[in-house]
Amino acid sequence: MTTATTAELLTVPEVMARLKLGRSTVYDLIRSRRLVSITVGRSRRIPADAVRTFIEHEMEVAA
């Protein structure tokens, strides 16, 4: 990770706000591996790039 964009890690509430989804839906996406995440200590973090990739993939599927 060399740039600020790729190094940006989001919390679940931040992802909820960006995707306009509920908490359980975000965790379901993480559990199903449709949304990549990492665990730091006891906290779940989602790379900003993973959110963009998720959105791009969903748009391709919808097209």
N, C-alpha and C positions, 0 to 999 in steps of 0.2 A: 504494500500500500504506500504509494508515494505521493499522491495528491490528497488535498483536503476532501474532495468529493468521494474518493474511494474509501477514505478513512472514516467517513461520517457514519456513526452508529446511532440508530434510532431506538427509542424505547417503544414498548407496545402502545402506550397512549398516543405517542407521536404518529405511529403508523395508523392507528385508528383514525386520527384526525385527517391524515393525508388521503386515506382511502375512503373515508366516510363510512367506516364499518364499525360494528360492535366488537367488544373485547373477545367474546367467545368465537366470533367469526375469524378474527385475526389468529387466535390460538389454533383454531381448526386448520387454517391455511398453513401454519407452522407444522402442526402434527402431520398433515398430509404431504409435507415437503413441497408444497406449491410455493411457499415463501421461505426463503433461506434465512436461518437465524443462527446465532451463537449464544453460548451461555458464558457470562463473565461473573464468576462467583455464583450467586444465587439469582442473578438478573439475566433476563433474556434481552438480547440486542439484535436488531435487524439492520444489516448494511443498507444504506440509502440506494446503492446500486441494485440490491435485491428487490427493492420496491419498484424501481424503474423497470427491471427485467420482468417482474410479475405483470405490471401494467401492459408492457409491450406484448407479452405472450397472450394475455387475455384479449387484447385488441386483435391479434392475429387470428385467434380461435373464433372470435365473434365475426370476423370478416368473411 
